[in-house]
Amino acid sequence: MPKLTERQVCVENIVITYLLERKHVKNLNLRVRPDGSVHVSAPYGANIGPIDTFVEERVGFILRAQKHFRERQEAQAQLEGKEYNYGDIIYLLGKPMAVAHKESERNEVVFTDSLVMLYLVDTRDIALRKRLMRKALDELCEDVFQVVLRKEYELVRPYGVPFPTLRLRTMKTRWGTCNFVKGIVTINKRLIHMPLPCVEQVMLHELCHFLVGNHSPRFYAWLDRLMPDWRERRAVLNSWDEESR
């Protein structure tokens, strides 16, 4: 296990605690982890004064990152705790949908134009509602995201990209990931609540990694070429993500 030293800096009455690790690196590096902790790696010979200054100069970034991760965790907890009570509003592809219940001999979820109808053997059973909605949303994600994948794939197909395998999971800090070696695109199931153009942008972003495996200027040049308005779509996604927390 690496040896970590806990240190603190203070900037305008704001105290930042960080964990310092000495290692074989050329430069100072700072990372805020999803739990909000601040980790700094530094060369073995670096003096402590410049390291503290390095952290002090990045207090604004640290606070924004900690807020970002904290709100993501709160949003995830709120989503997991949702009981789908009668009259609740959920968003599907950016559209508000009211939740309604109806007694039935079988359990089923039906999505209409503006309504999520839960047909339930027992409308008072919260665990049943949550389990049923989780299954229905997973199935909706599979259907919708497969359609989006096929649509966006047509943009990269002429350049020799093989059709990838789609995987879905709930992620706290990423909208999607790509394993271009194994030919897998993984999409965050939370995207089912965001507007469709945002879903398309995330999907194409991951597909472009089959063309360029990093986030270099070449990668963004492909995005600009294949989806000129991707920045606007990304801005919409970010604003929706903030509003949905």
Salt bridges, closest charged atoms under 4 A:
ASP52 OD2 - ARG7 NH2 2.70
GLU57 OE1 - ARG58 NH1 3.55
GLU71 OE2 - LYS67 NZ 2.77
GLU71 OE1 - ARG245 NH1 2.80
ASP113 OD1 - LYS95 NZ 2.85
ASP122 OD1 - ARG124 NE 3.22
ASP138 OD1 - LYS189 NZ 3.05
GLU139 OE2 - LYS135 NZ 2.62
GLU152 OE2 - LYS151 NZ 3.10
GLU154 OE1 - ARG157 NE 3.00
GLU200 OE2 - LYS151 NZ 3.57
GLU200 OE1 - ARG233 NH1 2.76
ASP224 OD1 - ARG231 NH1 2.65
ASP229 OD1 - ARG233 NE 3.08
ASP241 OD2 - ARG72 NE 2.97
ASP241 OD1 - ARG190 NH2 2.89
ASP241 OD2 - ARG245 NH2 2.99
